Amino acid sequence: QIQPVESGGALVQSGGSLRLSCYVSGNIFSFYEMGWYRQVPGKERELVARITSDGDINYDDSVKDRFTISRDNAKNNLYLQMDRLKPEDTAVYYCNRVTGWQYDWGQGTQVTVSS
C-alpha cells in the first residue's frame, strides 16, 4: 500500500515559518488533487489547503494568506509553506488525496508553535 511520507515539522516561535514536504511513491501522483490536512488530539482531521493536478488552489480561511501549497509532479512532492505561524496552527500535518479513494495515512509531521 502506498503511504505518503511527510516531513519538515518542528518547534517554532509564533510568527515564524516552516516548509513541509510530502512524498508519494508511484506514478499516479500527478493525476490527483492533493491536500494538506491537520489534526489535534480530540478533534477530527481537517483539510487546510488543496491543489488540483492543474494547479488550482484553495485554502481554509484559517490559513489563507499565510500558507502556500505547491506541488512538483516530476518529483512526486507536495509542499506547504507556512508563514506567520500562530499557536493555533499546532497540530500533526498530513497529506493525502482530497477526493475519491485515499492513500493509507502516513505518520504525519508535528508542527508546534510556541507563543
N, C-alpha and C positions, 0 to 999 in steps of 0.2 A: 504494500500500500504506500502511496506517495504521501509524504508528510512534510509540510513547509518547515523551514528552519529559520527562525527569527534570531536576530542579534542586534546589538547596539544599545541595549538598555543600560542605565546606570543611575547613580545617585547624583542629582544636580540641584543647584540652588534655584529658587524662584527667579524667573526672568532669564534663565539660561536656555541653552539649546542642546538638542540631541538629534542624531540621524539614525533611524532604524533601518535595517535591511532584512529582506526575506528572500530566501532562495527556494525555488520549487524545481525539483528534478523532472525529467521527462521532456517531451517535445510538443506539449499541448498548451503550455503556459500562455503563449502569445494569443491564443484564441479567446481567452476568457476574461470577463470583467473580474477584477480583484479588489479586495478591500483590506483595510486595517481595522481591526476590532480591538476593544479593550475591556478588561473585566477587573472589578474589585471584589474582594470577598463579600459574599452575601448578596451580590447583585448579578443580574443577567449580563451576559456579554453584549456589548453594544458596538454597532458599526459607526466609525467616526470619519472615515474617508474611503472613497471608492473611485476606481478608474477603469474605463472600458478598454477593450483591446485597441480601440481607435484613439484613445487618449482623452475622452470626455470625462470630466471630473466633477464630483460632488462632495461636499463636506457637511458634517453635522454642525449646527450653529455653535456648539460649544467649542469648536476648534477652528472655525472659519477665520481666515485672515492671520492665523498663527501657524497652522500646519500646512505642509505641501506634500502631496502624494505624487509619485512618479514611478515609471517602470522602464526597465531595459529588457525588451523582449529577446534580444540576442543573447543575453546572459541569464535569462530566466529569473531576473531580480525585480523585486518590488521595494520601493523606498518610502520612508516617511520622514521628512524634515520637520522637526518640531522646534519652534521658536517661541520666545516669551512664555516659557512654561510656567504653569501655576500648580500649587499644591493639589488642586482637584484633578490634575492630569495623572496623578499617581495611580498606577494600575499595571497589570500584566497585559502586554500588547501582543496580538496575534495577527497573522494574515491568513486569508482564505478566499475562496471564490465567494461571490456575492449572491448569485442566482443559480438555481438548479442544484445538482449534487455538489457536495463539498469534499475537499480532501480531509483526511484524518487531521484533527487539530494537532499542531505542534506543541512544543514546550512553552512557547511564548518567550518574551523578554521583559524583565521587570524594569519599569521606569518609576523612580521615586523622586519627587520634587519636594525639597525642604523649604519651609517658609523663613 
